[in-house]
Amino acid sequence: MKIGIIAASGKAGALITKEAVQRGHEVTAIVRHPDRVKMDVSILQKDLFDLTTTDLENFDVVVDAFRAAEGKEEQFLTSIEHLVKILTGTSVKLFVVGGAGSLYVDDHITHLYETPTFPEVFKPTSIMMGRGLEVLENQNGLNWTYISPAADFKADGPKKGHYVLGNEMLMSDANGKSEISYADYAIAMLDEIETGEHNCEHLSIVW
């Protein structure tokens, strides 16, 4: 497959890029700073907000691993709005690296970020990522999959090579822990890209 990865030099994006390359896909890193890409892949040097339909329409899949800076959390929303605008009507499927805060903890009433113990520092990001998800859910003409990690998303966690796939509900393991590493999240992302089984769905990943 021809896969374009936005923010391929970031922590999640780099591991997703690595996993895609290892599986033999034709990968293009879509980045502002090519020098930060540490793999031998094609480069499209461009800011996400400057991307056009022409830039992306020849990919089979575009992975959005963008992360907004602190104080600019609204860009989680506006970036999704921009990608929806330029991809609608194309054959490209959009995969979004989501957040755990938008997962439900009950029967589609309370999101994780709305619970009393959710850290205040993460709320602006989670709220905007949730609103970005709503944009995807309410559009027509674009195929997408939004994948949320477990509550504890471990950047330097081990690559165990396994995971449990769920829907938009927060999941935990047998010990009550909701965890996944970036490396195993990348495995799950590529599995979903290759199978293409979940269209216009919000999924979750846990060990």
Disulfide bonds with the S-S distance in Angstrom:
none
